């Protein structure tokens, strides 16, 4: 029953958007965008609570959101961790153990609508503004980011190039916003009229169309050292995304794995990241 609901509820939204766009364009497109940004998972689970509570730092008010941050103190460079969609800071627990062992100073925060942070929606421009807040606050030398967090990290350094950042690691990260929107369209099955209205919505609200948002293009001006990690069998984000980013990122290297999946918690990945930071 749950599988049927998961299949047909998006189609019901699509049918609604296709009709209502004829009568209430602005209201419809706002709802379509809100649905796209709605986060359904990623809040702190019971088995995650003890670990995260022990590292809680302060909360910060950013763009109307209360964000929870975390710190693991160390004497070496500061590393900022950025999690992906419907995740939270707990996803970094294995890498944090390695970073602590190497005596790095580790900072992380839960994105809006994730972990202990407030909200119900997240989009990359919002994530980027929150990321910039913590970059200015902690002045990290390195960023390590997973999935959409990696898309955010590269957009962040395109929009706000920061001299304090020396190295950036992306793990299983998408590149083209247009591809993500195409997946949304395929799932919900809204029509071309809604699609065009959404493109206009992005331009009016953020100053770009989805076809213009490409981290593989953004990295052409990125002067940081990059480490791009992706599994060729990733079923969530296609490997070609990282191939394109690496191809355009002058000072980057690519680690191609096979069979490690999308989450990339394995020790070999974490060891490779530590080696890159040295």
N, C-alpha and C positions, 0 to 999 in steps of 0.2 A: 504493500500500500504506500509506504514511504517513497519507494522508487517511482511509483506512478505520479505521486504528488510532485516530486522533484522534477519530473519530466514535463508535466502539464501546467504547473503554475507559471513558469516562464512564458509558455505559449499564451496563456491567458493575458499576461501583461502585454505581450506583443500585439495581440488582437485589440486590446484596449487602446494602446498607443496609436495603432493604425486608424482607428475610428476617431478618437478624440483629437488627433492632430488637425482634423478638418474643421473643428469648431473652437478649439482652445490651444493654439500652437504653443505659446509661451509656457502655459501651465503643463502641457503634455511633455515638452522637451525637458523641463525642469524635473519632472517626475522620472523620465527615462534616464536622465543623468544621475539622479539620486539613487535609483535602483542599481545602476552600474557601480556606484561607489559604496553601496551598503555592505558592511562587514558583518558576517554571520557567526564567525568563529574567531578564536584568538585571545579571548579573555583568559585570565589566570585560572587554571584548573587546580583541583585539590592537591594533586601530586607535584605541582609546580610551586605552590605557595611558600613552603619552608625555605626553599633555595632562594627565591626572589626576595622574600621578606628580609632575609639576612643581609642582603646587599642594597636595600632601599636607600636612596639618597634623598634629596628633596624633591618636591613637586614644583613645577613651573607653569605659569599661565602664559600660553602662547596662542594667539589668534582665537581666543574664546575657549580653548581646550586646557584642561588640567592634565599635564603630562608627568608621568612617573619616570624618574631617572634612577640609575644604579651606578655604583662605583666599586671597583676592586683595586685598591691602592697598590702602586708599584713605583720603583725608582727610575725606570727607563721611560722611553717615549710614551705619549698618551695615544691610545687606540680607541676610536669611536666605532661601535658596532651598530649596524642597521639591519633589523629583521625584515622579513618579507610579508606578503599578504596573508591575513588570518593566522598570524603567528605572534610571538612576543619575545622578550629578551631571554626567556628560558631556553630557546632554541640554540643559544650560544654556549650552553653549559660545558660541553666537551672542549671547545676551543678556549673558553675562559680559563679552564684548568691549565691548559698549555701556556697561555699568555701569563698567568700568575706564576707559573713555574719559571718562566723566562724573565720575570720581574717587570713586565710592562704595566703601565698605569691604564686601567680599562674603564671606559665610560660607555654606558648604553642608556637608551630610553625606549619606552613603549610608544609607538606611533599612535595618533588619535584613533580611537575605537578599538585599540588593541591592549592586551595586558591589563594593567591597572589604570591606564589613561582613559579619559572621558571621550564621549562621542559615539556616533553610530556609523559614520562614513569616513572614507579616506580616499584621497586622490594624490597623484604625484606632486602637483604644485603645492598642495598643503603640506605634504611630507617634506618637501624641499625647504619650505619656510621654517618648519620645526627643526630640521637638520641644521640649517644655518644658525638658528638660535643657539644650538648646543656647540657648534663650531666656534662661534664667537665667545661663548662662555668658557669652554675648556681648551681651546686652541690645540686640538689633536694634531699629531704628525701623520697619522695613518687612519684610513677608513677601511673597514671590512664590512661588506654588505651582501645579503642574500636575496635572490629573486627580485621582486619589485623594489626592495631596498637598494639593489645595485643600480637599477634604472634611475632611482631617486638620487643616488650618490653621484652618478655621472652628469645628470641634469643640474644638480646642485653646483658642481664645479664648473659647468658651462655658464650658468647664470651668475654665480658668485665665485669666480676663481680666487682661491685663497692661497697665499704664499706659505702658510703654516703647514699645509697638507703636502706631504712628500710622496706617499705611496697609497694606492687604492687597490683593493681586492674586490672583485665581483664574483659571485658564485651562482651559477644557474640563472642568470638575469636576462630578462627580455630586452629587446632593442627598439622595436617599432610599436608605437602606440596604435597605429592603424591596424596592426595584426590583432591586438587585444580587442579593439572595437569590432573587428570582423568576427571574432569568436563570440562576442556579446550579441551581435546581430544574428548569427547562426543559431544561438541558443534561444533567443527571444523571438526571432523571426519578425522583426519590425520591417516596414517597407522603406522604399527609397525616399519618400517624403520625410519620414522620421529621421532617416540617416542624414539627409541634407540639413535638417533643422538642428541636429546634434552638432554637425560641423560648424554651423553658424554660432551655436551656443559656446563651443570651445573658443572660437575666435573672439567673441564678444567678452567672454569672462576671463580668458587666460592670454589672449593675444596670439594664439597659434591654432592651426587646424591639426587634426590628428595625424594627417599625412606629413606634417612638418615636424612632428615630435619624434626624433630618432637619435638614440644615444650613439649609434654608429656614425652619425654626422656630427654630433656634439663633440666626440673625442678627437676630431681632427685638430682642434685647437688646445687639447689637453696636454700639458707639459709634465704631468705627474708620471711617476713610474707605475705601471699597471700590471696586475696579475689577474688574468681572466680564466676562470675555472668553469668547466661545463662537461656534463656527461652526454655522450653521443646518443644514448638511449633515453634521455630525459623525456618523460611523457607529459610534463607540465609546460615547459618552455623549450622550444626547439633549439638544438645545438647551433643551428645556423645563426642565431642571434649573436652568440658570443664570437663566432667566426667573423661576422661582419664588424663587430666592435674591435676585435683584435687587429683586423686588416687595416683599419683606419687610425688606430691608436699607435702613434709612432714609437713610444717607449713602453711597450707592453709585451708580455709573454703569455702564451696560451697553454693551459694544462687540460688536455683532452683525456677523459676517463671513459670507461665502458662498464656499465652495470652497477654504478654506484647510486643511481637515482637522482632525484631532484634536491633532496634535503642536504646531502653531503655532510654528514656528521662524522665520517670515518676518520680514524687516526691518521691515515696516510695524507688526507687532505689537510688536516690541522697541522701536521708536521711540515708540509710544503708551505703553508702560510707563514709559520714561524720562521722558516728558512728564508723566505722572501723578505720578511721584515728586518732581518739582521743587517 
